[in-house]
Each structure stands twice: as C-alpha cells, then as structure tokens.
Amino acid sequence: MIPDKTPVGGDTFHGAADLAQRAHVLSFQKYKELYLQSVQSPQEFWGKIAKEFYWKTPQTGSFLDYNFDHTKGKIYIKLMEGATTNICYNLLDRNVYDKKLGDKIAFYWEGNEPGDSMEITYKDLLQQVCKFANVLRAQGVKKGDRISIYMPMIMELVVAMLACARIGAVHSIVFAGFSSESLCERIMDSCCTFIVAADGFYRGDKLINLKLVVDEALRKCRERDFQVSKCIVVKHLGGTEETCADETSTNPQSPPAKRSCQIPWDANVDVWWHELVKGASDECEPEWCDTEDPLFILYTSGSTGKPKGVLHTIGGYLLYTATTFKYVFNYQPDDVYWCTADIGWVTGHSYVTYAPLANGATSVMFEGLPTYPDSSRFWEIIDKYKVTTFYTAPTAIRLLMKYGDGPVKRFSRQSLKILGTVGEPINPEAWHWYYKVIGNGRCPIMDTFWQTETGGHMLTPLPVAIPLKPGSATFPFFGVVPAILNESGEELEGEAEGYLVFKKPWPSIMRTVYGNQERFEDTYFKKFPGYFVTGDGCKRDKDGYYWITGRIDDMLNVSGHLLSTAEVESALIEHPAIAEAAVVSHPHPVKGECLYCFVTLRDGHEFTKTLVTELKNQVREKISPIATPDYIQNAPGLPKTRSGKIMRRILRKIARNEKDLGDISTLADESVVTELVSNRCKTT
C-alpha cells in the first residue's frame, strides 16, 4: 500500500528545508514506520497519544471493538470502553492549569470590517464558557439534550459549542447561510428544545437578519407540532426589539460596522445572551462523559434528499482531530494558525475549534469574506497576525486567482510556513498559483481529503516527510486503511481507479446517523459489506499516490459544500409550474461544480425568465444561497429507461455539451435526447 522508498520525480515537490529542523515526522521512512504501527498495533499507537489528555476514569474494556460487515450483525464502533472524560476540560482547563497557558491567546478574532477585532486568552475563554455552561444548566439543559446553534463567525459561537460540551449537551450547529426551512428541518430531526442565535451580521456589505430566519424556522416548527422552548440571542449588531420585523438597518446611511438591525421579539421564547450571563458564575464543574457519549450532530446532504445527522462521539474525535492537527500542520507552540472555514461546516468544528484548542494553539477566527472590502483581505490578515499556517478551500484560491498577483504582493506573507486546502480536490493550476504566489515557492501544501463523516483528515501529505504532487491527497493518515474497489466489490491493486473505501475504523469515524441506524448502514456499509463507503471515486498512480476524482453518487460539490441533487430536485418540484426535475453537475471555473437543472412543466405553464427567477429563489429559500442553480433548462421530456429511471448520465453529458452521449438504446423514448440537446442552455 505504502511504497518502500520515497517517491521521486519531476512532478513532485518537497517541503522547505527549514521545516525539517522542527518536523514531527522527518522522513518518508519515518512516516511509513509510524503508519504501519498505527494500523498493526492501534492500541499501542493511540494509547500513547491518549496519555497526553485527561481521563477521569481509565479504559477498562477493549481499546477498539467494531463491526463493518452488516451481514454479520449491527454496524458499530466502540473506542476505549469504560474511559470517561470531558472534551471541554481537555481543551481549556488542561491548557490553563496543567500547561500554564492561561495568558496565551486562544483566538484573534477579525470581524467583517477591517479594524473590528479582538483577542481572547485561554483563561478568558474558559471563564466565558463556564458562565454560559451555567446559564444552560440554569435553563434546565441536561446531559444528552440537543441544542441548535445558528450564528455567524463570532466568539460566542465557540463559547456556545464548548459550553454544551462542558455539560454533556449535544450541539447541532447550522451554517448561518441556510434557510429557515433547512434550519427547521434540522431542529426537528435532532429534537432540539433550545436554540442559540445572533441578532444578525454582515456578510461583506450585505446585512443578514438572522433573527428573522430563526423566527420563521420556529414558526414552521410549530406548524409541524414541534416547540422550541427558548431562543437565546447574542446582540452582535446591537439589535433592537421590534413588534414588526424590518430587514433594513435603523440607520442605512451609517457605516456597516455601526448599524443595528430591527428584530422580532417574543418574550415567551426569546432572551438576551448578555442578560443571562451577567450574573452567572465563571466556575463550572464539567460533566464527566463516556468516550462514546455523543458530542455533536452535524447535518450533511443526503442522496435521498433528506439531510443526514452525522453523529460524532467524544473520545475518539478528541484523539484523532488533535493528532491530525499536530502532524498535518506540523504544529509548534509559537505558530499562529488560520483556518478560513465557517464553524457551520465540519472543517470549522474540527480545525477552527476542537483540534487547535486541544493542541493549545493560537488561531485566527474570521467573520468576513476574502473579497471584502477588497481582494487583499486574506493577505492583509496574514501579515497583521503573522500567520504561519493557512488552511482554506480551493474555491477561495480560484476566486482570488482571478484578481491576479497584484493584491497578493501588496503584503509580504513572510510568516507563512505551511499552506493547506480542504473541501474538494484542488486543480493543478490553482495548486501552482497557491504554491508559487501565495507561498513564494517555499510553503508545502497540505491537500487534505476527508468528510463530515470522518471527523478528521483521511488522505493527506505531511510536511517534509511526504513529497507533494499537485492535485493529489497523497497517502493515508495514521490509522487509515484505504482501498479501491471495482463495481463488483473486488479490491484493486497497484495503479487503479474505482470506489474509495476504508477497511478499518479510525478513532473519529461517525458512529451513526442520528435517530436512524438503518440509514447509517444503508448509506455507508450496504454497497460493499466489510467496508466504509465514502461515495467518492479515487485513482491510485504508479507511485501509490491517491487522487480523488469526485462523487460517484447523486451528490455535487459546490464551492466545497456537498449538495444533494435529490434535495434540489425536491425544492424545484414544489413550484406549482414544475411537474418533474432532474439536477446534475456542471463544471464551474471558481466553484468547481455548479447546478444545471432540467425542469418539465405542468400543462398550462410557460417557460419564462420570470419562472427561472422564481425557481432559483425557491431553491435559495428552501436550502441555501449556496444551492442556487446556475442553469435551468426547459425539458419537455427527460431521458428515462423503460422502468422509468431518469438517466442522469446522459443529462450530465448534455449539460457539458459532450457530443458522445454513450448508449441510449435503453431509453423508453430516444427522441427526447435530440430535443434536450437543441434546448441546451448556453454555458461558458
């Protein structure tokens, strides 16, 4: 699986020599030695790492017990049976009291507007978390209760999630760009009785009134006979209570940083964060939890249209995310680390909050956009805080490439040592620009492949130890055993392309789909018994490097956000003019992929620009602006087999203007293909 010797060749790049002086893994041979130990003796490997953290009671049962084969019974994964801990204690108390890092900066917070910034130490963060944990307990929140969090990238978001972890409550964070329908769906699925939100925020120069979205979501919940008992609101913009909602600011002429937003208020449900924490104690005894107790639920799009509540547990998630952070980013105590992801996504959970704090790191947390107020914002922040490690999405890199080298070279970026990418495969052109222009040809790029379901990095380079190939996620991280299967489920050796699967569990693997074990097994284990199925295609080259080729199932990766075609189709069909819809991916120069939609009209309706606008707005409202289709094509008929299955393979080819449509002999009506080709949307 892993080559015997360090791969060499004209297409490989090596880490900067100065990194080798303090590298955790100095050579490819050392990587291979550690890797083999991690898969052959997992208890020895992870047990040594576990000693770096605090456990209230030690492990009493087996270290790792699991079943990946549904034909042999229920799928399960159990780690360190009998051990108890608290992840918040390990992130904060351990760093403040045991490691004496109380005065160290935990986060530099950079707001949407330049100049709007703050910093918080580990000691101050611990006190704020304890205060809010006491607030939650006073409100009746108990271990195991689910709490929905819907906030922008503000410090209270970190405080809220860690306060939940401190008292054993399960947080379910919803990205603050999702619609009221998406928020309602997630609240109800996870049975959250509390929601923590903010009044609003600015995304660039656009005001987002979050409280309006929350209230609409709670109204939808009530209509479906589900009641949320309390909504705790952070006054981020200085929101003012109004009996009538108004999306405009109270003073539209004032600069964005000074504006407030008018928000609806229900005194029976709503309560201000600042009023609750005012008298709360800054000391809070943690809830000691079993390693397999739930930590959080995070929803990811499902191929059936209904989002899946991915459930992660405490002990394994702590071990794995902390370890990946240390080794993949070669973390050193004097580093300043910046992950640009929103905490509403798994990257923000793992690599903005949990893993950096578990290592006692200093991080940058950013509320704004890479292009606001101009396209130099990222590089300005890197110089301001002397960022050493920068972790972002290929989408952001491609977006900023459009502005050329000039905005980058206005700033030195001399502090940078390591770059990283996440969310989707990075195309070689963007990789080279990132490497040569952003990193000045001296910073290795950690191209990380992983998923919401995996909790942490799965395939990734290591600085210094693993030579880089532009566009390749290189090799498996410690404890990860990948395989490539063909359609028949046979493992392919050597150079190969097929389904990417994993043969054994790693500590942070998801434990189930919340409330739906059957769906968990159907989605990840039924197709190939004995393997965890990622849903991604993969190829392995002659040197053993892994290259992710994209989703195999009906999913799209838009700007690093996974979207379900079924979910978008469902939103389109809800429009009274639409009888049927089919959604496929289309290449996009910045987003990687975008949505190309085929819609069949009901009798009596016409395909017009107005209808197209309505459909786009409906998808935005039902799901998120991220899911807004780029193309909507009138499709009087869809290519179907005689059994009625829509042939999306053919639709993808039509959307991409490919001339060879492949075999269409199985279609019930081949003539629809000709009409679809002639009606194809003009794309660039």
RONU-287947 format. One record per residue: x, z, y of N, C-alpha, C in turn. Coordinates in steps of 0.05 Angstrom, whole numbers, plus 5000, padded with zeros to 4 digits. Last residue first. Layout:
REM RONU-287947
XZYXZYXZY/...
This chain:
REM RONU-287947
458945915576461645845585463745945565/452745595558454645825559457345725567/446145425560448845345570450545595572/442245525501442945605529445745495536/439244995463441245205466441845265495/435644615447434744815468436845015474/438244335407437644195432436744385454/438344735367440844625378440344485405/432944795357434445015368437144925380/431644305334430444385360431944615373/434744315288435144105308434044185335/432344745261435144765270435744555291/427344605246427544795268430444805279/427844275203427544145229427744345252/427944555155430544485167430244375195/424445045131423944825149426544755164/426745395095423945305090423345065107/433445295074431445355094428745245087/437445145040435645355030433445425051/440544775065438644675046436644885036/444544855099441844925110439644835090/451245035100448944955082446345045094/453944925166454045005138451644915123/454244725216452444955212452445055183/458944485256458544515227456844765222/459144585311457844335301457144355271/457545135351459145025329457644795316/455545435393455745135396457645025375/454245945387457045895394457645595396/448945915372449646055397452445985406/449645665322448245525344449045645370/452146075294453545825297452245655320/448146465294450746515306452246255312/444146205264443746265293446346325307/446446205214446045945227445645995257/446446755204448946605202448746345217/441246895203442746955228445446815228/435846685178438746615173440346655198/430747115160432046965182434946925176/426947045101429147185114430347005136/422846805072422246905099424447045113/423846535027422846805023422246945050/426146075044423346055033422146335029/429446275105429446195077426546185068/429046025172428446225151428746105123/430445945238431245855212430846065191/424545975279427146085272427845985244/421345615334421545685305424245805300/421845605388419145565376419045635347/425545975425425845885397423045845386/429246025484426545965473426845845445/434346505491433546225486430746215474/438146875533435646885519434646595516/444347205543442946955539440347005523/445747725551446947525569445347265567/441648315548442548055537443747875558/443748975555442348755568443448485557/446149425535444949245516443549005528/447749725579449849605562448749395543/443049945598444149705612446349565595/439150115540441250185559442049925574/433550125516436050205503438050305524/429150035548428750145521431350255509/431249815595429650055596429450185569/433949355577435349555593433849825592/429749085553431949185536433449395551/426748975599425549135578427749255559/430048645629429448915639428249095618/429948195595432448335600431948615610/424448065600425648145574428248295577/424047945654422448165642423648255616/427347495656428047735672426547975660/424447145623427147215616427947475630/419747095654419647225627422347315619/421746825698420547085702420447235675/423246345676425346525687424346805690/419146245617419846205645422146395653/415146005569417946105572418846035600/408346225565410446025572413146165575/403046365519405146455537407146225541/399546185480398446235507400446335527/402246505423400546295434399546375462/408646815433405846825423404346595436/415146535423412946625440410346635424/421246765399418946595393416546705408/427946795420425346905421423146695415/434546975410432646765405429846895404/440047195448437447255436435747005433/446347455448444947195450442347225434/450447935478448047885462446847605468/457647915470455147965485452847885468/464248165459461848045449459548095469/468248235502468848185473466648035460/467448285555466148485538466848445509/470447835575471048105583469948315563/468847355550471647385557472347675566/465047375490465047415519467847485528/461447065436463947145448463747175479/455447355414456647115426459247205439/451147565360453347605379454347335390/443947545359446547505347448647555368/437147675344439447725362442047685347/430547445346433047465330435347485349/423547555346426147545360428347575340/416647405357418947445339421447415355/412947395398411947425371414247505352/412147615463414047545442412847605415/408947795504409247505501410847425477/409048345505406648215495406947915491/414948655479413748505502411348345491/416948835432414949005445413648865469/421048505419418448445407416148615419/425448735444424348475454421548435444/426249195414425649225442424348965453/427648965365425249135367424349165396/432448725378430148565370427548715372/435549185386434949005409432548825402/435549395334434549555356433849385380/437948985305435149055299433949215322/443048985324441448755330438448825325/445949555353444449455330442849215339/452349645381449549595384448349475359/457750015402456449895379453449885383/462049865454459650015447458249875424/466149545471466849775455464449945447/463249125494464949295511465649555497/459649105438459549015466461049215483/459248915377461049095391461248985420/453548925334455148795354456949005368/451048845267451849015290453548845309/449448745211448048645235448548835259/456048755181453148785181451948695207/461248675196460248505175457148515174/465048685256462848785240461948575219/472248515253469548545265467448635245/477348525233476248265240473448275252/483248885240480348905239479148635249/488748875200487648745224484548755221/494449215175491549175175490649065201/500549015142499149095167496149035164/503548825101501849055096500249155120/506148365109507648605114506048855109/502247975102504347995082506148245085/496148315122498048105122500348155102/489348405111491948535108494048315106/483148455147485148295132487848455132/476348645148479148705152480848505137/469848835174471648655158474548715166/466049435171467849255185469349075165/463249805144461649595157463349395172/465750205115465850215144463950025158/464150585060463950315071463850325101/467550965015466250985041466350705054/466550884944467950814969466250884993/463350964901466051074899467651024924/459750354903459950624893462850714891/458349974954460649984935460950274926/453150074975454149804971456449794951/452450634981450950494960452150214954/455150885024456250914997454850744975/452950835075455850855072456950845044/447350785073448950635093451850615086/445451115032444850825032446750675049/447351615048448351495023447851195023/444451675096447351705096448451565071/439151635079440251425095443351425096/438952115050438451855036439651625052/439452505089441652475069441352205055/437352645144436752405128439152345109/438653025181435853015172435252795153/444052665204442452895209439552855199/447852405154446152325176444152545180/453852795139451252675132450052545157/459152875153458152995128455452885120/464652455173461952555177460952675151/471452685166469352485158466652615164/475853005177473852975197471652765190/479453005130478053245140475753205159/477652465087479552585105478152815118/476152225020475452345046477852445061/478151574994478051864993477151975020/477751035004477451124976477251424974/474350615050476250835045475650965019/474249905066473050155055475250365054/472949285093474649515095473149765085/472048685057470748925068472749155069/477148195070474548275059473448515073/483247895052481247935073478547995060/490347955039487547945031485747975055/496548045010495047915031492247875023/495648584962497248414978495748295002/489148604927491948694932493348494950/482548834929484348604933487148714940/477749104885479949154904481848914905/471048864882473748874869475848924891/466048774900466949054899469649084886/464348274908463748384882464648674879/466548134956463648164955462748304929/472648524956471148274959468148334956/475849034996474348944973473148674978/481449405012479949165019478549064994/482350095030482449875010480849645022/485850685053484150455056484350265032/486151325058486851145037484950895039/488951825099487051605098487951405077/492852205105490452275090488452055087/495351955166495752135144493052215131/492951275180493951545188494051725163/495050625157493250855157494651105167/497650135205497550265179495750515180/495549665250497949725233497349865207/491949425280491849715280493949835261/494048855317493848985291493749285295/494948635367492348585355491948725328/501848555360499548535379496948465365/504849025321504148745321501648715339/510249505323507549415331507249115328/513249965277513449725294510649615299/512950645275511650405265511850175284/515951055302516151025273515050755263/514951005359517651005348517550925318/508251225352510451155370513151185355/504450945300505651195311507951105329/498250565296501150595296501950885303/492550655253493850675279496850665276/486450785225488750605224489950605252/483751265244484051195216486351005211/482451795289483851555283484251505253/476052145278478752105290479951845280/470652095260471552325276474152285290/468051715231470551815220471652055236/463451555258463151685231465751805222/465251295302463751535305463751695279/471851055280468951025285467751295291/477950685290476450905279473550865287/484250435306481650375294480450625283/488450365362487250555343484550445333/494350205382491850055377490350195355/498650425424497350535400494550405398/504150095449501250105450500150205423/510050345482508650245458505650285461/512850155542510950345531509650235506/515849755566517349985554515550185541/513549355597515149275573516649505560/510449595636513049485644514849425620/505249725625507349895614510149805620/502549315653501849605657504149775648/505548855636504848905664504349205668/506548875580508548775599508048865627/502049115555504749195548506749125570/497748835577497749125578500649225574/499148315563498848385591499048695594/498948355507501448285520501348365550/493448475499495548655489498148605505/490848025518490548275532492748475524/492747665477493247615506493047865522/490847895428493747885434494347835464/485248345435486348075431489148065440/484048945401484948825426486148545420/478049155368480649035367481448915394/475049735399474849465388477649365385/476050275411473350165414472949895401/482350325446480350435428477750285432/489450395458486850245461484950345439/494850675498493150665475490650495480/501750795515499150675521497450675495/506651245538505151135516502551035526/509051355588510751335564509351195541/508751335659507651255633509751245611/511251415707510851655690509951575662/511150945736513651025722513351255704/507250705765506650765737509150845721/507150505820509550495803509050525774/502750035851503350305842505550295822/501949515859501949675883502749965877/501549275811504249305821504349455848/496049225804497549405786500249475800/494348835840493349105843494849315826/497648375819497948505845496948785848/496348125772498348335771498548495797/489048005766491947945768493748185768/483848085757484748135784487748075788/483248025703482047825720483047845749/485048495680486848255679485848045699/480748835682482748855703484748635703/477948655636476648655662478748655684/481548755595480848475601479548455629/481649325599484149165603483448875610/476449445586477449515613479949355619/476349255533474449155553475449205581/479949585506480649315512478849185532/479950255536478750045519479749765526/485350745536482950615547482050395528/489851225552488251135529485751005540/496351415568493951285579492451145556/500851905584499451765562496751665572/502652095633504651995614503351835591/501152115701500052085674502251965656/501452345754503852295737503052275707/497152355786497452575768499852545750/497951885818497152135830497752375812/498951475781501151565799500451835811/493851435758496251485741498551585758/490751315802490351575789492751645771/492550795812492750995833492551275820/490850545767493750565771494350765793/485250555771486550675748489550735755/484250275821483650555818485150685794/484949755837487349915833486850205825/480249495849481349465822483949605817/476449965888477749715884479049715856/473850455887472950255906474349985904/472450125825471350245849473250455860/474049945775474049755798472849865824/473450335737476150225742476250045766/469250885762469550625749472350515755/469051615752468451355765468951115748/470652105731467852045733467251755740/475652325687474952135708471952065708/480552785674477852715668476752565692/486952875646485352775669482552705659/489853455615488553195614487353125642/494653815580493453765607492353485608/493754145516494653925534493353945561/493154455471494054585495494954385516/490954225427493854205429494954335455/485654285436486754405412489754405412/484953955480484954245484486054395460/485353435455487353525475487353825479/480853475418483653445409485653525430/475953565451476853735429479853715422/475753185500475253475498476753605475/477652665494477552785520477453085518/477552555439480052525454479952565484/472352695417474852755403477352755421/468552555458468452805443471252875432/470352045473470452265493470152535479/469451765427472251785437472452005457/463951795421465651965404468451975414/460751845486461551695462463451865446/460152185529457752105514458351935489/464952215554464452415533461852355517/468051585565465851775572465451965548/475151465568472451445555470551655566/480351485585478251405604475451395593/484951985577483151815562480851745581/491152195595488652105606487251905587/495752735601494352545584491752455597/502052925613499352915626497952675613/506753345578505253095582502853135599/509553795563509553715592508153455597/508953845507507654035525507653965554/507353205476509353405484508153595505/504752775427504252965448506553165451/504452245405506952385407506852615428/499652025395500552015423503152165428/499452115340498951845351499951815379/500452675335502252475324501952195336/496552955365499353035365501152805357/491752705350492652705378495652765379/491452815295491752535304492752535333/490953375297493253255285493652965294/485953455322488353575334490853435323/482553195286482853085313485453195326/483353515239484053225239484453125268/481854055250484453985239485253695244/476553985271478654115287481454025276/473953745227474153605253476353715270/474254155189475653905185475953745210/471054575215473754605207475354345204/465554365231467554495249470454465239/462453705224462753985219465354095231/457953205248460653295243460653605241/453152715236453653005237456553065229/449852215270452252275255452952575258/443951975269445052215279447452295262/442751295284443551495263444851735276/437150945312439851065314440351275293/433750425281433550705289436350825290/435549915264434349945290434150225299/438449865218435549845215434049875242/443549955233442849675228439849645223/444050405289443750355260442750065256/448550685336446550495329446450445299/449451395335450551125336448450935326/449552045362447951815352449551555356/452052635339452452425358451252165347/452053325334450653085325451152875347/457053825318455453655336454153435321/457954225278459054255305457454085325/455354585221455354355239456454415267/459854895175457554915193457654675212/464454885145462554675141459954705157/467055355158468355105165466454865162/462455825187463755705163464955435171/463856195247462355995231463955905207/462756695292464556605271462956445251/461656645359460256645333462156535312/465557035406464756785392463256835366/463457435459464457435432463657175418/465157325524463057265504464357255477/465657445593466757505566464457455546/463457385642465457185634466857265608/456357475648458957575642460857355634/452257205701453057215673455857325670/450057125751450457405742451457435714/450356555755451156735777451857015767/448256225718450956315712451856525733/443156095739443356235714446156365710/444355825786442856075788443056235762/446955375768448455565784446955825787/442855095739445255195725446455415742/435955185752438555105762440855245746/430754955709432155185721434955095729/424354725687426954675700428154935711/419354915667421454805648424154805661/416255095706415755205680417955125660/417454805751418455085750417955215722/419654195755417454335741418454625736/421153685800421753955791419254085779/424753085817422353225810423053495798/429453025871428853025843426253165838/433452655915430952805912430152795882/440452735922438152575912435752755909/445352675975443952825953441652645944/451752435997448852415993447852605972/457252456001455752656016452752646011/459352025974460152295965458552515979/457151576001456151655975456851945967/455951706072457651606050456751726023/449351586099451651756095453351646072/444751286101447051196117449551356113/440851536070442151296059444551196076/439452126056440652016080442151766071/437152226008435852346031437052236057/436751625968438151865978436651976002/431451415924433251375947434551635955/427751545886430451465877432351425900/423652085882424451875901427351795893/417852425859420552315854421152095874/414752975890414652685883417452585879/416453475900414053445883413653155874/423353615895421153475908418753465889/429453945908426953935892424753805908/435553585915433453755927430953725911/442453605893439653505890437653705902/447853585898446353745916443453665917/450053315857449853175883448453335904/449753715818452253565822452353435849/447054215795446754095822449453955829/444654175730447054215747446554075774/439354475698440154255715442554335732/436154565637438054685655439454465671/429954585613431754385623433554525644/426454845556427954885581429754655587/423354655513422554895527423954935554/420254065495422854185502422254415520/415753865445416154015470418954125473/412053335420414553485417415153615445/407852955418407453235407410053385402/408752515445409052495416409052765403/408252665497406252475487406352445457/412952955501410353095500408152915489/416752545502416752735480414052875478/415352305551415052145526415052335502/416952715584414152635584413552485558/422452715574420852945566417852885565/423752225598424252265569422552505559/422452325651420952115637421252155606/426252725661423352785663421652585648/430952425655430452655638427452715637/430552065697430651965670429952185650/430652415740428252245736428152145708/435652625735433452805731430852645727/439152215750438952295721436452455716/439551725789437951975790437352055761/445151425811443651455786442151725787/447150975860446051245854444451235829/452950595864450150605855449350885848/458250515874456550565897453550585890/460350815815461150645837459550715862/455351185802457051015786457850785805/453851835821454351565830456151425809/448452255796451352195801451551905811/444052825788444752545790447652505794/443053335765441053205783441552905785/444253385694445153405722443053265739/442553805637442853555651443953605679/440854025574442554085597443153825610/435154225538436754005548438354105572/432554515477433754545504435154285512/430954365428429054515444429954565472/431753795388432953965409430754105425/431153485341429453715346430753905366/433553005332435153245326433653505332/429352675346430552645319432152895312/428252815399426252865378427452855350/432852655426431952935428430052995405/432852105414435052275404434252575405/428251925440428551875411430652065400/429452055494427152175480427552155450/433751705503434151995505431952145490/431251215498433451285480433951585480/427551265540426551225512428751295492/430851295584429151525577428051505549/437250995568434651005580433151255571/444151175580441951105562439251145576/448051365609447251095616444951005599/450151845591448451845615447851565626/449751945522451051805544449151775568/448152565497447152295500448452175525/450253045450450652925476449652635476/448353575420447753295417447953165444/451354155392450753985415450253695406/449054715361449954445355449254265379/451655385366449555185370450754915367/455755765363454855645338452455455341/457755935410455556095399454455975373/461655555421462355835420460256005407/459055065423460855115401461455415398/456455135473454855105448456555175424/460955155505459255385503457455375479/462754635499464354855488462855115486/458754355526459154305498460854525485/459054585578456554605562457154565533/464254455595463454735593461054765575/463853895596465754025578464954315574/459953865637459453745611461353865590/462254095682460154245669459454125641/465653705701466753915685464654085671/462853045688463453275706464353505688/460752485676463352605670464052815691/453652655670455852475676458452615669/449252855615450752905640452852685645/445753145574445452885586446652905614/444953465512446453465537446553175548/440953875471441453605481442953625508/442254305419442054285448442754005457/439654635362440754385374440154375403/441755225328439955085346441254835357/446055475302444555265288442555115305/445256095334446855925316445155725301/440556055389441856185366443555985351/437956185453439355985435440856135414/435556505490434556515463435856315444/437856565539435456385538434356375509/442256855527440156985541437556825541/445356445504444356665487442056805500/446256145551444756025528443656245510/449256515581446756415591445056305568/453756565548452056795552449356715563/455856055556455056135529453156385530/457056085610454855915602453955975573/461256465608458956505624456556335615/464956205574463756455565461256515582/466355765606465055725580463655975571/468856025648466455875653464855825628/473256255621471256425635468656285640/475955795603474955995584472756175597/477355575652475455425634474255625614/480955945671478455905686476355765668/485055895632483756145636481056115650/486555355638485455445613483955715616/484455125703486355225684484955305658/482554535737481654785724483654865704/481654175799483154235774482154495763/478753605833479153895828480853935804/476453125882477853205858478053515856/475552615919473852815908475052905881/479252215930479352465946477552685936/474851685915477651775918477652025937/468851845879470051765905473051865906/468152045827467551765833468851675858/473652515816470852425819470652135824/477652795769477652595791474852485792/480553395748478053235749478153055774/485253585704484953485731482453315731/484754115657483753855667484253825697/488354545649486954415626486054135633/494354785673492054615679490854495653/496055455655496555165653493955015660/494955985654495255865681495855565680/494556095599492356135616492556005643/497956055556497555815572495355845592/499656395514500256455542500056215560/498256355462500356175472501056205501/494456765458496656745439498956575449/491056695504492156955497494556935478/489956145514490256335536491756585527/489655905464491555805483492056005506/485656205439488356195427490456095447/481356115474482456385471485356375460/480855505467481255655492482555925488/480755285416481455115439482155275463/479255705382481755565377482655395401/474255825404476356025404479055895400/471555355391472055425419474255635422/471255395335472955185347473555235377/472155925294470555835317472255635332/471556055223473056025248471055975270/472556175153470856185177472656165202/472755935086474155985111472155995134/469755765042470056045047471356115074/473355165030470955335024471655625029/475954695054476754975058474455175054/470654235055473454295061473854595065/466653765022467054045030469954105033/461953265018464753325025464953605034/457652864976458253094992461253114997/452252524947454752494961455252744978/449452714883449352714912452152684925/451552294827450152524840450252494870/453951854808454652104794453352344808/452651444840451651424812452251684797/455351534887452551614886451351604858/461451764896460051584878457251674874/464352144923463851894937462251694921/464652824928463652604910463052364928/469353374934467653154944466652984921/473353874962471553804940469653584950/479054204979477553964983475953904958/480554744966481154634992479454394998/475955214935477754974934478254874962/475355864966474755664945476755444945/477256145009477056284983476556094960/480856145070479655985049479556145023/480056745111481556525098479856375078/476556875171476956945143478256705130/478156665220477156945218477357045190/483656305236481356315217480656605214/486955905284485956175276483556155258/492455455268489955525281488955795270/496755335238497155325267494655425282/495055295186496355545194496855555224/493554765180491454965184492655225194/498354515166497254475193495154685200/498654685113500854755132499854735160/494154435092494354735092496454825111/495253905093493354005113493454315114/499253895051499653765077497853895098/497054175008499654255019499954145047/492353884999492254175005494854275018/494153364988492653425013492553715019/498353054959498153344960496753434985/497552504966498152604939497852914937/496652435019494652325001495052434972/500952695045498252745054496152645034/505552475020504852765016501952815023/505151965041504952005012504252295006/506152075096503651955087503152005057/511252285096509052455104506352345094/513951805079514252065065511952255071/512651445119511751395092511851655075/515151685164512251645163511251605135/520351635147519251905150516151885150/520851085148521151215123520051505124/520350975202518250875184518451025157/522051565241522651305228520251225210/520552035266522851885277523151615265/515352375291516052215267518152015276/515552605340514752775317515452635291/520852485386518652385369518052575346/524652555426522752775421520352675403/527852115424529152375428527252605422/524651665423525751765397527052045400/523651515474521551675460522751795435/527851185488527851465499525651635486/526650695465528750855453528651145463/519850505456522150545474524050745461/517850185394517550375415520150405432/517849465383518649735376518349925400/514148925355515249065378515849355370/514148305319513848595320515248705345/514947775311512347845322511948145323/519847705287519547625315516947705328/521348285246520548005251520147955280/520148805197521648685219520748395223/517949415169517449135175519049045199/522049845132520949805158520449505163/520249835062522149825084520749775110/515949865028518150035023520150055046/509249885057511749745050514049945045/503750195027505550205049508150075041/501750004976500050005000501750005025/
